[in-house]
Amino acid sequence: MAKIGAHDRAARLLEVFELVNAADRPLRTYSGGMRRRLDLAASLMVSPPVLFLDEPTTGLDPRSRLQLWDVINGLRAEGTTIVLTTQYLEEADQLTDRISVIDGGRIIAEGSADELKRQVGGDVVDLQLADRSRTAEAAAALAHAFAVDRDEVVVDDGLGSVRVPVASGAAALIDAVRALDAEHVPVADLGLRRPSLDDVFLSLTGHHAEENRPEPTQPSPGRRGMIG
C-alpha cells in the first residue's frame, strides 16, 4: 500500500473491508462481522514501525481474509515490522518471514517456513476420497503401506482427505494406489507434494494447530498456534 494521507487511507480501508455503503451508519447498526472488519480497519489507519496483530482474520470470510492479507503485505512493503499471531497455518506461510511455533505456551521451534518444512523432511501423499465415509480405512491402509504411525496420518473426515508423510518420492504414488486398491477404497484424486506448515505443526506437537481453539472472547494463556 503506497504512502497516502489519512482521509485517502480511511477511504481505501473502508473499500477493502466492504464498509463503504455503511460508512455513514451508526455503529450500533453494524453486525458482528462488520464491527470486526471496522476494528481491523481502525487498527490499520496508521503505519507504525511495529504493528501487533492478534489473530486478525478470525471470524472473517475467505474474501475478507485475502483482502486483509493484501493490506498486511502492503504494510510490509512500506517497511512496517508486523508481529502476527495466528492459528491459520496457510496465513503464517503466506505472510511471515520468520515463524515461532507455540504449543502449551512455549516456543518449540523457530525459523522460516521453508526451514520448518525441512524439519519434516520427505514428501506427502495427498489423497482425496470418492467416498468420504472411508477415510479411516484409507488412513489405515496408507499407514501400513508406508510403515508410519497412525497418528502421523492427517485425516479430514469432512473433506474426505488423507495425508501421509513418505520418503520414497514419486514411487509412493504407485504404492499408495496398490494399497488402496487392495482395500477397494475408491480414489477421487491422488498427488504428491512438499510438506505444509500443518504437517510441521502435527509433527512437532502430535496434534493440529486448531484443535481445542478457544473462542476469541475468552482468555487463552496456553493457546497453541504460530507467531510470524
C-alpha positions in Angstrom: 0.0 0.0 0.0 1.6 3.3 -1.1 2.0 6.1 1.5 -1.2 8.1 1.5 -3.0 10.7 3.6 -5.4 9.8 6.5 -8.5 10.6 4.5 -7.4 8.5 1.5 -6.3 5.7 3.7 -9.6 5.6 5.5 -11.5 5.6 2.2 -9.2 2.8 1.0 -9.7 0.7 4.1 -13.5 1.1 4.0 -13.3 -0.2 0.5 -11.0 -3.1 1.3 -13.3 -4.2 4.1 -16.5 -3.6 2.1 -17.8 -1.0 4.5 -18.3 1.9 2.1 -22.1 1.6 2.0 -22.2 1.6 5.8 -19.7 4.4 6.4 -22.4 6.9 7.5 -24.4 4.5 9.6 -24.3 4.5 13.4 -22.0 1.7 14.8 -24.9 0.2 16.8 -26.5 -0.8 13.4 -23.4 -2.9 12.4 -23.5 -6.7 12.5 -20.8 -8.5 14.5 -18.8 -9.3 11.3 -19.0 -5.6 10.2 -17.7 -4.5 13.6 -14.8 -7.0 13.4 -13.9 -5.5 10.0 -14.2 -2.0 11.3 -11.9 -2.8 14.2 -9.3 -4.1 11.8 -9.6 -1.1 9.5 -9.1 1.3 12.5 -6.0 -0.6 13.6 -4.5 -0.1 10.2 -5.2 3.7 9.9 -1.6 4.4 10.9 1.7 2.9 9.7 3.8 2.5 12.8 7.3 1.0 12.6 6.0 -2.1 14.5 2.4 -3.4 14.4 1.0 -6.2 16.6 -1.9 -8.2 15.1 -3.6 -10.9 17.3 -5.4 -13.4 15.1 -6.7 -10.6 12.9 -8.5 -12.8 10.4 -10.5 -14.9 13.0 -14.2 -14.7 12.0 -13.6 -13.2 8.6 -15.0 -14.8 5.4 -12.4 -16.1 2.9 -12.7 -13.0 0.7 -12.2 -10.5 3.5 -9.2 -12.6 4.8 -7.5 -12.4 1.4 -8.2 -8.7 1.3 -6.6 -8.3 4.7 -3.6 -10.3 3.5 -3.1 -7.7 0.8 -3.2 -4.9 3.3 -0.7 -6.6 5.5 1.7 -7.3 2.6 1.3 -3.6 1.6 2.4 -2.5 5.1 5.4 -4.9 5.0 6.4 -3.4 1.6 6.3 0.1 3.3 8.8 -1.2 5.9 6.4 -1.9 8.8 7.5 -4.8 11.1 4.5 -6.9 11.8 4.2 -9.4 14.7 1.2 -11.6 13.9 -0.3 -14.4 15.9 -2.4 -16.9 14.0 -3.7 -20.5 14.1 -4.3 -20.5 10.3 -1.1 -22.1 9.1 -1.6 -21.1 5.5 -1.7 -17.5 6.7 1.6 -17.9 8.5 3.1 -19.4 5.3 1.8 -16.5 3.2 2.6 -13.5 5.4 5.7 -14.2 7.5 9.4 -14.1 7.1 10.1 -15.9 10.4 7.8 -18.1 12.4 7.8 -19.2 16.1 5.7 -22.3 16.8 4.0 -22.2 20.2 2.5 -25.2 22.0 1.2 -25.0 25.5 2.5 -21.5 26.0 6.1 -22.5 25.0 8.0 -21.8 21.8 9.0 -25.2 20.5 10.5 -24.3 17.1 11.6 -21.2 15.1 12.6 -20.5 11.6 11.4 -19.5 8.1 8.5 -21.5 6.6 11.0 -23.4 4.4 13.3 -24.1 7.3 10.5 -25.6 9.4 9.2 -27.7 6.5 12.7 -29.2 6.0 12.4 -30.5 9.6 9.5 -32.7 8.5 11.5 -34.0 5.5 10.4 -36.0 2.5 7.1 -35.6 0.7 3.5 -36.0 1.5 0.9 -38.2 -0.3 -2.3 -36.2 -0.5 -5.4 -38.3 -1.1 -9.0 -37.2 -1.8 -11.6 -40.0 -1.5 -14.6 -40.5 -3.7 -16.4 -41.9 -0.6 -15.8 -39.6 2.5 -17.1 -42.3 4.9 -14.0 -44.4 4.2 -11.2 -42.1 5.4 -10.4 -44.4 8.4 -9.9 -47.3 6.1 -7.7 -45.3 3.7 -5.6 -43.9 6.6 -5.0 -47.4 8.0 -4.1 -48.8 4.6 -1.6 -46.0 3.9 -0.1 -46.1 7.4 0.6 -49.8 6.8 1.9 -49.3 3.3 4.4 -46.7 4.3 5.2 -48.1 7.8 4.3 -44.9 9.6 2.5 -44.5 12.9 -1.3 -44.0 12.6 -1.1 -40.6 14.4 1.3 -39.3 11.6 -1.6 -39.6 9.1 -3.7 -36.5 8.8 -7.4 -37.2 8.2 -10.2 -34.7 7.5 -13.4 -36.7 7.6 -15.5 -33.7 6.4 -13.4 -33.2 3.3 -12.7 -36.8 2.8 -8.9 -36.2 2.6 -6.0 -38.2 3.9 -2.3 -37.0 4.1 0.6 -39.2 4.9 4.4 -38.5 5.0 6.5 -40.6 2.7 10.2 -41.0 1.9 10.1 -42.8 -1.5 9.3 -39.9 -3.8 7.2 -40.4 -6.9 7.2 -44.2 -6.3 5.0 -43.6 -3.3 2.1 -42.8 -5.6 2.3 -46.4 -7.1 2.5 -47.9 -3.6 -0.5 -45.8 -2.4 -2.6 -46.9 -5.4 -1.8 -50.5 -4.7 -2.6 -50.2 -1.0 -5.9 -48.5 -1.6 -6.9 -50.9 -4.4 -6.2 -53.8 -2.2 -8.8 -52.4 0.2 -11.2 -51.5 -2.6 -11.1 -47.8 -1.5 -12.2 -45.5 -4.3 -9.9 -42.6 -5.1 -11.1 -39.2 -6.4 -7.6 -37.6 -6.5 -4.1 -38.5 -5.5 -1.0 -36.4 -5.5 2.5 -35.9 -4.1 3.5 -32.5 -2.6 6.0 -30.9 -0.2 5.1 -30.7 3.5 2.8 -27.9 4.6 3.0 -26.0 7.9 0.1 -28.1 9.1 2.4 -31.1 8.6 5.1 -29.3 10.5 2.8 -28.5 13.5 1.5 -32.0 13.6 5.0 -33.5 13.5 6.2 -31.2 16.3 3.2 -31.4 18.6 1.2 -34.5 17.7 -2.0 -32.5 17.1 -3.4 -30.0 14.7 -3.0 -26.2 15.3 -6.7 -25.6 15.5 -7.6 -28.3 18.0 -9.3 -27.0 21.1 -9.3 -23.5 19.6 -10.7 -21.1 22.3 -13.4 -18.6 21.4 -11.9 -15.2 20.5 -13.7 -13.6 23.5 -12.2 -16.0 26.0 -8.7 -15.7 27.6 -6.3 -18.3 26.2 -2.9 -18.1 28.0 -1.9 -21.6 26.9 -3.2 -21.4 23.4 -1.5 -23.2 20.5 -0.5 -21.5 17.3 2.1 -19.7 15.3 3.7 -16.2 15.6 5.1 -14.7 12.4 
